Amino acid sequence: MKGESPEQKWDRLQREYQTAVQASYPNPERHGCPGTDVLRDLAARSTRFEDLEEDSQWKHVIHCAPCYREFLDRRESCRLGDEAKVQRESR
């Protein structure tokens, strides 16, 4: 939207995508979900666009509301963990 910072725009787009995934791919019984270890691994590493196109685990995550939500939560935890680590190291 007009006047948004890049971070605000990114946050808005993420919320909109999450809403779209929730509506389009609810998967309440979690059929085909790769599991917590895989989601933790995906959250901890960088992603290239090619990964989204070619990696079956990524394809599942971006087309499964429960997995996408768990991925976002785990990614946030990784990010906060990295920030805490940087803060501890800078003391």
BAMILO-395075 format. One record per residue: residue in three letters; x, y, z of N, C-alpha, C in turn. Coordinates in pm, whole numbers, plus 32768, in hexadecimal, padded with zeros to 4 digits. Example, Ala and Ser with C-alpha at 12.3 -4.5 7.8 and 13.67 -1.06 7.14 Angstrom:
ala85277DC7830C84CE7E3E830C85287EB6830C;ser85057F1F82C485577F9682CA850A80038313;
***
This chain:
met80537F8B80008000800080008058807D8000;lys801E80EA7FDB806981677FD3809D818E805D;gly811A81B48063815681E080DF818E81718136;glu818680F4810781BC80858154825380818148;ser8293805D81B58322804181AE83327FB8816B;pro83A97F97813B83BC7F12810283997EA18165;glu83BA7EB581E3839B7E4F824783047E41825B;gln82BD7EB1825E822C7EAC826C81EC7E6781F3;lys821F7E85817E81EB7E46810582037DAF8109;trp827C7D878130829E7CF9813B82407CB3819E;asp822C7CF2821381D37CB8827881447CAB8243;arg81147D1181FD808D7D0D81C580817C9D815E;leu80E37C92810680DF7C2980A080E47B9F80DF;gln81327B8E814781377B0D818C80AE7AEB81C8;arg806D7B4C82077FE77B3482407F837B1081D3;glu7F8A7B5681627F2E7B3980F47F477AAD80BC;tyr7FC57A8780AE7FE47A01807C7FB4799780E0;gln7FCC79AE81617F9E794F81C77F07793D81C0;thr7EBF79A981AF7E2D79A381A37E0579528128;ala7E4A796980B97E2B7920803E7E49788B804C;val7EBA7868808A7EDC77DB809E7E75779980F9;gln7E4E77DE81647DEB77A981C17D67778A8179;ala7D3E77E681247CBE77D480DD7CC7776A8070;ser7D377765802B7D44770D7FB77D7576807FD8;tyr7DC5767380417E0475F280617DF875D280F7;pro7D7E75BF812A7D6F75AE81BB7DB0752F81F4;asn7DA674BE81B37DE3743E81DC7DD674248273;pro7D5C742082AA7D4D740E833B7D8173898370;glu7D857324831C7DB672A183487E4C7291832E;arg7E8A72F682F57F1B72FD82DC7F4D72868288;his7F057269821C7F2F720081C07FAE72298178;gly801071D08178808C71E7812D80EC724A816D;cys80D2727281E7812972D4822881B372968246;pro821E72E4822F82A472AD823D82D6729B82CC;gly829672D8832D82BE72C783B9830E733C83EF;thr8315733F8473835473AE84BA83E873BD8499;asp8431734F848E84C17359847084DA739D83EA;val848C73798386849A73B683028477744B8308;leu840A746C834C83E274F98357844B754983A2;arg84877510840984F2755384538569756C83F6;asp858D750883A685FD7516834885E0758282E0;leu8569758182A8854575E68244854776728281;ala8519767E82FC85157701833E85A17736835B;ala85FF76DD837086857705839886E077298322;arg86B7770982A987107723823886D6778A81D9;ser872E77C3818A87037822812486C177D680B2;thr866B781C806B862277DD7FFE8638782A7F7D;arg865277E07F15865B781B7E9085D678037E4A;phe85B578587DEB853978477DA0853377BD7D60;glu85A4778D7D2E85A9770A7CED857E769B7D4E;asp859F76AC7DD0857676487E3384DF763D7E39;leu849C76AF7E32840A76AE7E3983CD76647DC3;glu840E766B7D5283DB762B7CD983FC75967CD3;glu8470756E7D0984A374E67CF3849A748A7D6C;asp849E74C07DE384A474707E5D841774477E89;ser83FE73C57E92837873957EB5835073BE7F43;gln83AF73C97F9C838D73F48024835F74858025;trp83A574DB7FDC837A75667FD282F275717F8E;lys82DF75247F25825E75277EDF81ED75067F3F;his820574A07F94819D747D7FF4818474EF8056;val81EE7527808F81E1758E80F58194760780C2;ile81AE76318048816B76A8801580DE768B7FE1;his80B7760B7FE7802F75E37FBF7FE6759A802F;cys800E75B380AC7FD07571811F7FCB75D68192;ala7F54760081B77F467667821D7F88764182A2;pro7F7175C982D77FB175A88357804A75A8834F;cys8080757282E38111757082D4814A75FB82C0;tyr8105764C8272813576D5825B8134772382DE;arg80CB7714832E80C4775983B08135772B840B;glu814C76A7841181B876728465823F76A28432;phe825176A383AD82CC76D5837382E57766839D;leu827E77BB8392828D784883B882B27855844B;asp8271780784A18290780C852F832077E18549;arg834A7777850883D37747851C843A77A784E2;arg841A77E48471847578478436848478BF8493;glu841778EB84CE841C7959852D8472793485A6;ser846378BB85D784B5788D86478549788C8622;cys8567785D85AA85F3785E857B862778EC8573;arg85D77944853D860079D0852E86197A0E85B7;leu85BE79F9861585CE7A30869C864579F186E2;gly865B797286CA86D0792E87038751796986CE;asp87557986864C87CC79C2861187E47A4E8649;glu87797A9B865B87877B21869387BA7B1B8721;ala87877ABD877187B47AAE87FB88477A8687FF;lys886D7A2E87A388F97A02879B89547A77877A;val892D7AC98719897C7B3E86F389887B9E8769;gln89197BB287B2891C7C0B8825897A7BD78890;arg89777B5388AB89D07B1989108A627B2688E6;glu8A7E7B1088648B077B1788338B3E7BA58833;ser8AE77C09882A8B157C9388238B317CCE88AE;arg8B127C8489178B2A7CB689A08BBA7CAB89C7;
***
